[in-house]
Amino acid sequence: MRINKSQLSFRKEELPVIILPDTVIFPYTVAPFFLADAVSTRAVDEAMKGKRDIFLAFQKEEADSTIQKKHLYPTGTVAHILQVLKLPDGNSRLLVEGRSKGQILKLIKKKDILMIQYKSLVEHREIGRTLAIGMETLQETFYEYARKNKKITREIKTQVEQAQTPEKLIGLIASQMSIPTADKIGLLEMDSPGEKINKLTEVVQLEIEKSTLKQDISGRVRKKMEKTQKEYFLNEQLKEINKELGNSNQDDPSGAIELENRINSKGMPTDIHEKALKEVKRLTRLQPMSPESGVLRTYLEWLADLPWSEESDDRMNLARAAKVLDEDHYNLKKAKDRILDYIAVRQIREKLKGPILCFVGPPGTGKTSLGRSVARALNREFVRISLGGVRDEAEIRGHRKTYVGALPGKIIQSIKKAGTTNPVFLLDEIDKMSNDFRGDPSAALLEVLDPEQNSSFTDHYLEVPYDLSKVMFITTANSLHNVPRPLVDRMEVIEIPGYTEIEKLRIAKGFIIPKQMKENGMDSSNLNIGDDALQTIIRNYTMESGVRNLERQIGQVIRKITREAIDNYQKRPGGNNVHTARIHKYQDYFGTIENKADNLPDLSLLNLQVRGKDVINYLGNPPIQDEDSDRRDRPGLATGMAWTEVGGRVLPVEVSLLKGDGKLILTGKLGDVMKESAQIALSYLRANAEEFGIESNFQKEYDIHIHVPEGAIPKDGPSAGITITAALLSALKKTPLISSLAMTGEITLTDRLLPIGGVKEKVMAAHRNKCRIILLPEKNKKDQLDLPQEIRDDLRFIFSSSVKEALEQLFPEGTF
């Protein structure tokens, strides 16, 4: 960074002066010190008469009688007096705030008051990219130093994190370092912020290394003491305790003293601490080999191992948290906004209950990995437990400690693993729990996931309350249909929608390809998978709401290329089994191939472009083919839309009329609600036959067969009502529906088209299947705003509140 002369301003000023022998106070810091001499006291009194400003000079050597300029460092600090406190012993305690630095010109004595003439330098600097990176590096180094130095308060950490200027950051950190006065003066005298930051970063790093070395030495000394003096000391204590209890003839190997020391150091709540000590005393009275002694010892070890007061420091920088979330996931705006809201409120209110979030969406949309990103953004520990298949309440609450092999539940076990009281706790697949005669685990979660109750969560094994209110719980589910309503009511539900084709393309380019390139050893190559290749994979090899299968297919392409490259390189001229044609192909990619001692290619020379036409060579024939274009233009066929736990899908309905006596045949593994929808559709058309131009007694002449393809898959729900009605009317009128049409909606006998759920997933599935006209109930009109703009621009929506009005718009003009 360059500083122009126009950016500097000099002023000669005079202020009362206080001379500090072994203390350095930086600008932008607040510090207290004591006044022990009359000269300093008079200087303070003089400063209080004016603007309360005073000059702080730092003494570099002792004076024989009178302080002269040569005895002082040439640079000092202009400070503002915040508080003067008179002490009973006649001294004063002064609290000042550093404002700027000044260069000493000369000392002046006026009426027994020592004044100083100084030159003030006010710098106006812009923070460039290099300086910003230096500031961030210094902050991260200081955080590491703070973790090793327990004297650094949380308030100081927060101030350092929020420091916006180099001078403020340097002052805050330098004032906390235990370095010689001369080194601090050197920092104060430096003019370049970049040099200051680099120098201070080296100083902090050196202090970290010193601290680590001291801990290593202390640890080695402690181990030696444990083997000799500590063992002797503890054994003598055990003998004295046993003598007092009347067990003087026994050695007590129970380890009660060690457990007591560990318990005393954990910072437990008072009532729990008293209970633990009571159990320790009971342990000393038991026979070491008795079963009860082993059970009690295990119980006390759990109490001693749990974090009761250990807490990780939250990273409160909103910009940094947003950057971390954006690095790991594309879009997911609602979920990211909620996390950033929490961080913002957490800065204002320190004691804030952890939120209970529930991410709901199809597989492969990033719900689980988003929880891990939240932990990284907050600088918290991350723990995850899978609830899929859990059907025992004891998995959550634990077993009574009197049972053989009893343990705490998964909640307490994971808290112990995290080692802090405020981790990010992910409860995965909460909708996959079930229950049996052993209890209902979802009922046990009611206390865990209730912010008003979880501050006193009681595990059956511990039998004492444990505070979970600082934990940030995140649950995931594909659907909330299987989750009990009381449990849903305790969570803040955030929907994680499926991705559009455009979003999948961006995710593949920005996240999946770099990840798979690294995992498959191709990150150093110039391999480029083009947009047309990605679109081919998305359209012809995957049909999903998420991107899990897309990542799998891209990984397979990269692995095939890696294998082919190495195979052909090893078969180059001079090797065995030379395949000349393929060698020439990879010579184009690698350049001229020379014989080398090793048998592996330099992948950094690989320059390969994968196009859409190349995908079939790596993945084989595409499993997903475009639907027959005239398939939707047949009488008796209608395309519906369905919601499933793995995302939306289209649901074709076929109707065939057979000569008969009015039987209604339903096939396709339909549920009871869907069967009822078919019966409603039939009754509705019979009641309104004249309006639709069909025979009123059509049911007496035909057997009606309604079939929903893919008969092995169960299907249910009322939203197929309009689809069945349209297919049946199309078959009766022998007229196909308009092409590229998909529909959904529940019908009633009174000509109402009722709203349905899952609109976004259903419409996106229809769009993937090349439907361009969508029929929805009128009351679902608001749901189209949840769709991505590119989807809305590519579709035409029809909204209707009545069945008759909807059917009139599904057929070509002139049908009725």
ABEGO torsion letter per residue (X at the ends): XBBBAAABBBBBBBBBBBBBAABBBBBGBBBBBBBABAAAAAAAAAAAABAGBBBBBBBABBBAABBBAAABBABBBBBBBABBBBBAAGBBBBBBBBABBBBBABBBBBGGBBBBBBBBBBBBBBBBAAAAAAAAAAAAAAAAAAAABAABBAAAAAAAAABABAAAAAAAAAAABBBBAAAAAAAAABABAAAAAAAAAAAAAAAAAAAAAAAAAAAAAAAAAAABAAAAAAAAAAAAAAAAAGAAABBBAAGAAAAAAAAAAAGBBAAAAAAAAAAAAAAAABBAABAAAAAAAAAAAAAAABBAABBBBBBABAAAAAAAAAAABBEGAAAAAAAAAAAAAAAABABBBBBBBBBBEBBGAGAAAAAAAAAAAAGBBBBBBBABGBABAAAAAEBBAABBGBBBBAAAAAAAAAGBABBBBBBBGAAABBBBAAEBAAAAAAAAABAAAAAABBBAAAGBBBBAAABBBBBBBABAAABBAAAAAABBBBBBBBBBAAAAAAAAAAAAAAAAAAAAGAAABABBBBAAAAAAAAAAABBBABAAAAAAAAAAAAAAAAAAAAAAAAABBGBBGBBAAAAAAAAAAAEBBBBBABABBBAAABBBBBBAAAAAAAAEBBABBBBBAAAAABBGBBBBBBBBAAEBBBBBBBBBBBBBAGBBBBBGGBBAAAAAAAAAAAAAAAAAAAAAGBBAAAAAABBBBBBBBGAABBBBEAAAAAAAAAAAAAAAAGBBBBBGBBBBEBBBAAGBBBBBBGAAAAAAAAAAAGBABBBBBAAAAAAAAABBAAAAAABBBBBBABAAAAAAAABBBGAX
